[in-house]
Every structure is written in C-alpha cells, then in structure tokens.
Amino acid sequence: MIMSNTEQTLSIIKPDAVERNLDKEIKEIFKNKGFSIVNEKKIKIEKSEAERFYKVHETKPFYNDLCAYLSSGPIVVMILEKENAVLGNRELMGATNPNDAEEGTIRKKYGISIDKNSVHGSDSVENAKIEIDFFFKD
C-alpha cells in the first residue's frame, strides 16, 4: 500500500501584497507549484484577532508590530493542499527577510521588508491545523 503524504497548510497573503493587487499572481504561483487551493477568503481582522493568531510570538520583540501589521488591511487566507504542503510552502515562500530569500521565491519577488514580506505560511503540520481552524472553523 502506498502512503500518501498529502497535507494542508495555511497561507496568508499579507496586507502589503493585497494592497498591491498581487493576490491573483501569488495564487497562480501556488497552483503552478502543484498546490490546490481548498478554501480561501479575503478578510480584514482586528488587532485582537491578530494577537490571538500570533500568540506563539508574544514574547518576541516584533510581536506588537506584527499584530498591528496583519490587521492593517485586507488579507487573503487560504488552505493549500498537496504532498508535503507545509515544507513545500515554506520553500516557495523563502526566507522571512526578502533580502535573504532565494531567487524564485515569493518573498524575494514581492517582499518589501522583513515585516512586509507578502506571505505567511504554517511552520509545521501541527501549527497548520491550528492556523486553519483559526480562520476556517465555523
């Protein structure tokens, strides 16, 4: 029996990319790399919601700026699916700092700064489930 390693991961197209109307382009990149977009929605979240979402980072110095930024404008949240989706998405996004990101990655192409780096992606299968539930649980 062949085991499938199909996973789901959360991707967020952040305010800087939505503001520049890059959401369609970024979705195409995901599709071209074999991801299925299982669900998606464009939303605006409150700072308090961003604080809950990024709670894992609350002791870090960038926490407040991160929360203020994520809630600063519309975002597109998506559930992406494919084999090894979490790792595949992390590789496709590139390093957090666009200056350190490899050529061909989303952050290298569209990221403005370490904060305005255009996309978020889950960093583990466990966090992907938590993050997907955060935005898509009814």
VEXLUMDREN-735710 format. One record per atom (N, C-alpha, C): atom name; residue in one letter; residue number from 0; x, y, z. Coordinates in pm, 1 decimal. Example, Ala and Ser with C-alpha at 12.3 -4.5 7.8 and 13.67 -1.06 7.14 Angstrom:
! VEXLUMDREN-735710
 at aa   i       px       py       pz
  N  a   0   1319.0   -569.0    780.0
 CA  a   0   1230.0   -450.0    780.0
  C  a   0   1320.0   -330.0    780.0
  N  s   1   1285.0   -225.0    708.0
 CA  s   1   1367.0   -106.0    714.0
  C  s   1   1290.0      3.0    787.0
***
This chain:
! VEXLUMDREN-735710
 at aa   i       px       py       pz
  N  m   0     83.4   -118.1      0.0
 CA  m   0      0.0      0.0      0.0
  C  m   0     88.5    125.2      0.0
  N  i   1     57.8    218.2    -89.6
 CA  i   1    134.8    342.3    -96.4
  C  i   1     70.5    444.8     -3.7
  N  m   2    152.7    500.4     85.7
 CA  m   2    101.3    601.5    177.8
  C  m   2    111.9    738.1    112.1
  N  s   3      2.0    810.1    113.9
 CA  s   3      3.4    946.2     61.2
  C  s   3     44.4   1039.6    174.1
  N  n   4    124.4   1137.1    140.4
 CA  n   4    165.3   1234.8    240.8
  C  n   4    100.9   1370.1    209.7
  N  t   5    -25.4   1365.2    167.5
 CA  t   5    -97.8   1487.8    137.3
  C  t   5   -123.0   1562.6    267.3
  N  e   6    -89.7   1689.9    265.8
 CA  e   6   -107.3   1775.0    383.2
  C  e   6   -181.9   1900.7    343.6
  N  q   7   -231.7   1967.3    446.6
 CA  q   7   -287.7   2100.2    427.0
  C  q   7   -202.7   2198.2    507.1
  N  t   8   -192.4   2318.5    455.7
 CA  t   8   -120.8   2424.0    526.4
  C  t   8   -195.4   2554.1    507.6
  N  l   9   -174.3   2646.9    598.9
 CA  l   9   -237.4   2777.4    586.5
  C  l   9   -140.7   2872.6    518.4
  N  s  10   -193.6   2950.0    426.1
 CA  s  10   -116.3   3057.2    364.3
  C  s  10   -195.2   3186.0    379.9
  N  i  11   -125.4   3292.5    413.7
 CA  i  11   -187.8   3424.3    419.9
  C  i  11   -115.0   3514.9    321.8
  N  i  12   -192.2   3578.7    235.6
 CA  i  12   -136.0   3686.1    153.4
  C  i  12   -157.0   3812.3    236.3
  N  k  13    -46.5   3871.4    279.0
 CA  k  13    -48.0   3979.6    377.3
  C  k  13    -90.9   4113.7    315.6
  N  p  14   -121.9   4211.2    403.2
 CA  p  14   -173.1   4341.0    355.0
  C  p  14    -88.5   4409.2    247.5
  N  d  15     45.6   4401.2    257.0
 CA  d  15    127.5   4470.6    156.4
  C  d  15    104.9   4413.9     16.9
  N  a  16     85.5   4282.4      6.8
 CA  a  16     65.1   4218.6   -123.5
  C  a  16    -77.6   4241.8   -173.8
  N  v  17   -175.9   4235.8    -83.2
 CA  v  17   -315.6   4259.4   -122.2
  C  v  17   -330.6   4403.6   -171.8
  N  e  18   -266.8   4495.8    -98.8
 CA  e  18   -271.1   4637.8   -135.0
  C  e  18   -215.0   4660.7   -275.1
  N  r  19   -115.3   4582.4   -313.7
 CA  r  19    -54.1   4594.6   -446.7
  C  r  19   -122.0   4503.7   -550.0
  N  n  20   -238.2   4447.7   -512.2
 CA  n  20   -315.7   4361.2   -602.4
  C  n  20   -235.7   4242.5   -655.4
  N  l  21   -157.1   4180.6   -567.4
 CA  l  21    -74.8   4066.1   -606.8
  C  l  21   -140.0   3932.3   -574.6
  N  d  22   -260.8   3934.5   -513.7
 CA  d  22   -319.4   3808.2   -468.0
  C  d  22   -340.2   3708.9   -582.4
  N  k  23   -390.1   3753.5   -698.3
 CA  k  23   -411.4   3659.6   -810.1
  C  k  23   -278.7   3600.9   -857.6
  N  e  24   -177.2   3686.8   -868.9
 CA  e  24    -44.9   3640.5   -912.3
  C  e  24     13.2   3537.3   -815.8
  N  i  25      2.6   3565.4   -686.7
 CA  i  25     57.1   3474.2   -585.0
  C  i  25    -19.8   3341.5   -586.2
  N  k  26   -152.2   3347.6   -602.7
 CA  k  26   -231.1   3222.9   -611.7
  C  k  26   -186.5   3140.5   -731.9
  N  e  27   -157.9   3206.5   -844.3
 CA  e  27   -110.2   3135.4   -963.4
  C  e  27     22.4   3064.1   -935.9
  N  i  28    110.6   3128.2   -861.0
 CA  i  28    239.1   3066.4   -826.0
  C  i  28    213.9   2936.5   -749.1
  N  f  29    122.7   2942.7   -650.4
 CA  f  29     90.6   2821.7   -574.4
  C  f  29     36.3   2712.2   -667.0
  N  k  30    -58.1   2748.4   -753.0
 CA  k  30   -118.0   2648.5   -843.4
  C  k  30    -12.9   2589.4   -936.6
  N  n  31     76.0   2674.7   -988.6
 CA  n  31    181.0   2626.9  -1078.6
  C  n  31    280.1   2534.4  -1009.0
  N  k  32    289.4   2543.0   -876.5
 CA  k  32    378.5   2455.5   -799.8
  C  k  32    304.0   2332.5   -746.4
  N  g  33    182.4   2310.1   -795.6
 CA  g  33    111.1   2187.1   -761.4
  C  g  33     20.0   2194.2   -640.8
  N  f  34      5.1   2313.2   -581.1
 CA  f  34    -87.2   2326.9   -467.3
  C  f  34   -230.3   2339.6   -517.2
  N  s  35   -322.3   2279.8   -442.8
 CA  s  35   -465.0   2304.7   -463.4
  C  s  35   -506.0   2405.4   -357.8
  N  i  36   -586.3   2503.3   -398.1
 CA  i  36   -642.2   2596.9   -300.6
  C  i  36   -778.4   2540.5   -261.9
  N  v  37   -783.4   2478.9   -143.0
 CA  v  37   -901.6   2407.5    -96.3
  C  v  37  -1010.7   2505.0    -51.9
  N  n  38   -968.6   2615.3      8.2
 CA  n  38  -1063.0   2716.4     55.4
  C  n  38   -987.0   2847.5     62.7
  N  e  39  -1057.3   2958.1     42.6
 CA  e  39   -992.4   3088.6     53.2
  C  e  39  -1096.6   3193.9     83.1
  N  k  40  -1052.0   3301.0    147.3
 CA  k  40  -1140.3   3415.5    168.1
  C  k  40  -1055.7   3539.4    193.2
  N  k  41  -1111.6   3651.3    153.0
 CA  k  41  -1047.0   3780.7    176.4
  C  k  41  -1116.7   3842.0    296.5
  N  i  42  -1038.8   3875.9    398.1
 CA  i  42  -1096.5   3927.0    522.5
  C  i  42  -1011.8   4041.4    576.3
  N  k  43  -1065.9   4111.3    672.1
 CA  k  43   -990.3   4212.0    748.7
  C  k  43  -1006.0   4169.9    893.6
  N  i  44   -894.8   4151.2    962.9
 CA  i  44   -903.6   4108.6   1102.6
  C  i  44   -870.6   4225.0   1196.5
  N  e  45   -923.3   4214.7   1316.9
 CA  e  45   -895.8   4314.2   1420.7
  C  e  45   -759.2   4284.4   1481.6
  N  k  46   -700.1   4385.7   1544.7
 CA  k  46   -569.4   4365.8   1609.4
  C  k  46   -578.4   4256.1   1715.8
  N  s  47   -689.9   4251.7   1788.4
 CA  s  47   -706.3   4148.7   1892.3
  C  s  47   -703.4   4007.5   1832.2
  N  e  48   -758.4   3992.2   1711.3
 CA  e  48   -755.1   3861.4   1643.2
  C  e  48   -612.3   3829.1   1599.9
  N  a  49   -541.4   3928.6   1549.1
 CA  a  49   -401.5   3908.5   1509.0
  C  a  49   -318.4   3868.2   1631.1
  N  e  50   -348.1   3929.2   1747.2
 CA  e  50   -276.3   3895.0   1870.3
  C  e  50   -301.0   3749.8   1909.7
  N  r  51   -424.0   3702.5   1892.1
 CA  r  51   -454.4   3561.0   1920.0
  C  r  51   -383.2   3470.7   1819.8
  N  f  52   -386.4   3509.9   1693.2
 CA  f  52   -325.0   3429.4   1588.6
  C  f  52   -173.9   3415.0   1610.3
  N  y  53   -108.3   3524.5   1645.5
 CA  y  53     37.1   3525.6   1661.8
  C  y  53     81.0   3505.2   1807.0
  N  k  54     -9.7   3453.1   1891.1
 CA  k  54     18.7   3434.6   2035.6
  C  k  54    152.1   3361.9   2060.1
  N  v  55    185.6   3269.1   1972.6
 CA  v  55    310.0   3192.7   1983.1
  C  v  55    432.5   3285.6   1985.8
  N  h  56    418.3   3406.8   1929.6
 CA  h  56    530.5   3501.6   1922.8
  C  h  56    522.4   3613.0   2027.7
  N  e  57    427.3   3602.8   2123.9
 CA  e  57    401.3   3718.6   2210.2
  C  e  57    518.8   3763.6   2297.2
  N  t  58    617.4   3678.7   2318.0
 CA  t  58    732.7   3720.5   2398.4
  C  t  58    842.3   3784.4   2312.7
  N  k  59    824.3   3781.6   2181.9
 CA  k  59    928.9   3831.9   2092.4
  C  k  59    913.8   3982.9   2070.1
  N  p  60   1026.2   4050.6   2044.9
 CA  p  60   1021.8   4196.7   2032.4
  C  p  60    936.2   4247.5   1915.9
  N  f  61    919.8   4166.3   1812.3
 CA  f  61    844.7   4211.9   1694.9
  C  f  61    693.9   4185.5   1704.0
  N  y  62    648.6   4125.1   1814.4
 CA  y  62    508.6   4080.6   1828.4
  C  y  62    406.4   4192.4   1802.6
  N  n  63    420.3   4306.0   1869.8
 CA  n  63    321.9   4413.3   1853.8
  C  n  63    316.1   4466.4   1711.7
  N  d  64    432.7   4485.5   1650.3
 CA  d  64    437.0   4534.8   1512.4
  C  d  64    374.0   4434.2   1417.2
  N  l  65    401.9   4307.1   1441.1
 CA  l  65    346.8   4200.5   1358.0
  C  l  65    193.8   4200.6   1363.0
  N  c  66    139.3   4212.1   1482.5
 CA  c  66     -6.5   4212.2   1501.0
  C  c  66    -69.4   4337.1   1439.7
  N  a  67     -5.7   4451.2   1460.9
 CA  a  67    -56.7   4576.4   1403.8
  C  a  67    -56.4   4566.9   1251.6
  N  y  68     49.6   4509.7   1197.6
 CA  y  68     62.0   4498.7   1052.6
  C  y  68    -41.9   4404.0    993.0
  N  l  69    -57.5   4283.8   1051.0
 CA  l  69   -151.0   4186.5    995.0
  C  l  69   -294.0   4241.2    994.6
  N  s  70   -324.5   4327.6   1090.2
 CA  s  70   -460.0   4383.0   1099.6
  C  s  70   -471.8   4519.5   1031.1
  N  s  71   -369.8   4559.8    956.3
 CA  s  71   -367.6   4693.6    896.2
  C  s  71   -445.8   4705.3    765.3
  N  g  72   -484.1   4592.9    707.6
 CA  g  72   -557.4   4596.1    580.7
  C  g  72   -608.4   4457.8    548.5
  N  p  73   -680.2   4446.2    436.7
 CA  p  73   -733.3   4314.5    397.5
  C  p  73   -621.9   4212.2    374.9
  N  i  74   -653.2   4087.8    409.0
 CA  i  74   -562.4   3975.6    384.4
  C  i  74   -641.6   3866.2    311.6
  N  v  75   -571.0   3777.2    244.5
 CA  v  75   -634.2   3660.6    183.7
  C  v  75   -580.3   3538.2    257.1
  N  v  76   -671.5   3463.8    320.9
 CA  v  76   -631.5   3340.8    389.5
  C  v  76   -672.4   3222.5    302.2
  N  m  77   -582.7   3125.6    290.7
 CA  m  77   -606.9   3010.7    203.4
  C  m  77   -563.4   2882.1    270.6
  N  i  78   -636.5   2775.8    241.8
 CA  i  78   -592.4   2641.5    278.5
  C  i  78   -531.3   2582.8    151.7
  N  l  79   -402.7   2553.1    158.4
 CA  l  79   -333.0   2491.6     45.8
  C  l  79   -315.9   2343.5     74.6
  N  e  80   -322.3   2262.8    -31.2
 CA  e  80   -309.0   2118.1    -14.1
  C  e  80   -221.6   2060.0   -123.9
  N  k  81   -133.3   1971.5    -84.9
 CA  k  81    -54.6   1887.0   -175.5
  C  k  81     32.3   1797.1    -89.8
  N  e  82    110.8   1711.7   -152.5
 CA  e  82    204.6   1629.1    -76.0
  C  e  82    307.6   1718.9    -11.3
  N  n  83    335.7   1694.1    115.6
 CA  n  83    435.1   1773.2    190.5
  C  n  83    410.9   1923.5    176.9
  N  a  84    284.8   1962.7    192.8
 CA  a  84    244.5   2102.2    170.0
  C  a  84    316.2   2201.2    261.3
  N  v  85    335.9   2164.5    387.7
 CA  v  85    397.1   2258.3    481.7
  C  v  85    538.6   2294.9    436.1
  N  l  86    620.2   2194.4    412.9
 CA  l  86    758.0   2217.6    369.0
  C  l  86    760.0   2284.4    231.0
  N  g  87    676.2   2235.8    141.2
 CA  g  87    670.0   2293.0      6.1
  C  g  87    636.5   2441.4      8.5
  N  n  88    542.1   2478.4     95.1
 CA  n  88    504.2   2619.2    106.1
  C  n  88    617.3   2701.3    167.2
  N  r  89    683.1   2647.0    269.9
 CA  r  89    794.3   2719.5    333.3
  C  r  89    904.4   2747.3    229.8
  N  e  90    934.5   2645.5    148.8
 CA  e  90   1038.8   2662.0     46.2
  C  e  90    996.9   2765.0    -58.5
  N  l  91    870.7   2761.0    -98.0
 CA  l  91    820.7   2852.6   -200.0
  C  l  91    815.4   2997.2   -149.4
  N  m  92    784.3   3013.8    -20.6
 CA  m  92    779.9   3148.5     36.5
  C  m  92    918.5   3211.5     41.9
  N  g  93   1018.2   3134.3     84.8
 CA  g  93   1152.8   3186.7    100.9
  C  g  93   1174.9   3240.4    241.9
  N  a  94   1295.3   3287.1    267.3
 CA  a  94   1333.5   3336.7    399.4
  C  a  94   1245.5   3454.4    441.7
  N  t  95   1227.4   3468.4    574.1
 CA  t  95   1145.4   3576.1    630.6
  C  t  95   1190.3   3712.9    578.6
  N  n  96   1320.3   3733.8    575.6
 CA  n  96   1374.4   3858.5    522.2
  C  n  96   1391.2   3843.9    370.7
  N  p  97   1316.0   3922.7    292.6
 CA  p  97   1324.0   3911.0    146.3
  C  p  97   1466.5   3924.6     91.8
  N  n  98   1552.6   4001.1    161.2
 CA  n  98   1691.7   4016.1    116.8
  C  n  98   1769.1   3884.9    125.4
  N  d  99   1726.0   3795.4    216.5
 CA  d  99   1792.7   3665.7    234.4
  C  d  99   1725.4   3554.0    154.8
  N  a 100   1609.2   3584.9     97.8
 CA  a 100   1532.0   3481.7     27.1
  C  a 100   1598.3   3446.0   -105.9
  N  e 101   1583.7   3318.7   -143.6
 CA  e 101   1642.1   3271.5   -269.2
  C  e 101   1562.2   3324.1   -388.0
  N  e 102   1632.3   3339.8   -501.0
 CA  e 102   1565.8   3380.0   -626.3
  C  e 102   1452.0   3282.6   -655.2
  N  g 103   1343.8   3334.0   -707.8
 CA  g 103   1231.2   3248.6   -744.0
  C  g 103   1130.5   3229.0   -632.3
  N  t 104   1162.9   3273.5   -510.4
 CA  t 104   1066.9   3259.7   -400.6
  C  t 104    972.0   3380.6   -399.6
  N  i 105    857.0   3361.6   -336.7
 CA  i 105    756.0   3467.4   -331.7
  C  i 105    809.6   3590.0   -257.9
  N  r 106    876.4   3568.8   -147.0
 CA  r 106    926.7   3683.2    -69.6
  C  r 106   1037.4   3757.7   -142.8
  N  k 107   1120.7   3685.3   -220.1
 CA  k 107   1225.8   3751.5   -298.3
  C  k 107   1160.3   3839.5   -405.3
  N  k 108   1056.6   3786.0   -466.0
 CA  k 108    991.2   3856.2   -576.7
  C  k 108    905.8   3974.4   -529.7
  N  y 109    830.8   3956.6   -419.4
 CA  y 109    732.1   4057.5   -379.7
  C  y 109    756.8   4123.9   -245.1
  N  g 110    837.2   4062.3   -159.3
 CA  g 110    856.3   4115.4    -24.6
  C  g 110    921.2   4252.7    -26.6
  N  i 111    876.4   4339.8     62.6
 CA  i 111    929.1   4476.4     72.3
  C  i 111   1032.3   4483.8    184.3
  N  s 112   1002.9   4415.8    295.8
 CA  s 112   1089.6   4421.2    414.0
  C  s 112   1066.5   4295.7    496.9
  N  i 113   1139.0   4284.5    606.2
 CA  i 113   1123.9   4167.9    695.2
  C  i 113    981.0   4161.3    750.2
  N  d 114    917.8   4277.4    770.8
 CA  d 114    778.5   4280.5    819.3
  C  d 114    680.8   4264.5    703.6
  N  k 115    701.3   4342.9    600.1
 CA  k 115    611.2   4339.7    483.9
  C  k 115    666.3   4241.8    380.9
  N  n 116    658.1   4113.1    417.1
 CA  n 116    718.0   4010.3    331.6
  C  n 116    613.9   3931.5    253.3
  N  s 117    495.0   3989.8    238.8
 CA  s 117    390.2   3946.0    146.4
  C  s 117    312.5   3820.4    181.4
  N  v 118    375.6   3721.4    244.6
 CA  v 118    305.1   3596.4    272.8
  C  v 118    342.0   3538.5    409.3
  N  h 119    248.0   3462.1    464.4
 CA  h 119    270.4   3382.6    586.0
  C  h 119    238.1   3239.1    549.9
  N  g 120    310.7   3146.0    610.0
 CA  g 120    278.5   3004.7    594.0
  C  g 120    303.3   2930.8    723.9
  N  s 121    223.6   2830.4    749.5
 CA  s 121    240.3   2748.8    870.6
  C  s 121    380.1   2687.5    873.1
  N  d 122    435.9   2672.0    994.9
 CA  d 122    572.3   2619.5   1005.7
  C  d 122    578.5   2472.1   1044.6
  N  s 123    461.3   2409.6   1066.8
 CA  s 123    458.9   2265.9   1098.8
  C  s 123    319.0   2213.4   1068.9
  N  v 124    307.3   2082.8   1058.7
 CA  v 124    176.9   2020.6   1034.8
  C  v 124     82.6   2052.1   1150.7
  N  e 125    136.6   2048.1   1273.6
 CA  e 125     53.7   2075.9   1392.1
  C  e 125      2.7   2219.9   1389.9
  N  n 126     92.9   2315.8   1361.3
 CA  n 126     50.9   2455.5   1355.6
  C  n 126    -41.8   2482.8   1237.6
  N  a 127    -22.6   2410.2   1129.1
 CA  a 127   -111.9   2427.4   1013.9
  C  a 127   -255.7   2398.2   1054.9
  N  k 128   -276.8   2290.1   1129.3
 CA  k 128   -412.4   2254.7   1173.5
  C  k 128   -470.3   2365.6   1262.5
  N  i 129   -390.0   2413.7   1357.1
 CA  i 129   -433.9   2520.5   1448.1
  C  i 129   -467.6   2646.9   1368.4
  N  e 130   -379.3   2682.3   1275.2
 CA  e 130   -398.7   2805.9   1197.9
  C  e 130   -517.8   2795.4   1102.7
  N  i 131   -535.8   2679.0   1040.4
 CA  i 131   -652.1   2658.9    952.9
  C  i 131   -781.3   2670.6   1035.0
  N  d 132   -782.6   2606.2   1150.9
 CA  d 132   -900.6   2615.1   1238.2
  C  d 132   -928.5   2758.7   1281.9
  N  f 133   -821.6   2835.5   1303.2
 CA  f 133   -836.8   2975.5   1345.9
  C  f 133   -921.5   3053.7   1246.0
  N  f 134   -895.9   3033.1   1116.7
 CA  f 134   -965.5   3111.3   1014.4
  C  f 134  -1085.8   3041.5    951.0
  N  f 135  -1089.4   2908.1    955.2
 CA  f 135  -1192.0   2837.3    879.0
  C  f 135  -1286.7   2751.4    962.5
  N  k 136  -1270.7   2748.5   1093.2
 CA  k 136  -1362.4   2668.8   1175.9
  C  k 136  -1491.9   2746.1   1193.2
  N  d 137  -1602.8   2681.1   1169.1
 CA  d 137  -1731.7   2750.9   1180.5
  C  d 137  -1778.8   2759.3   1324.1
***
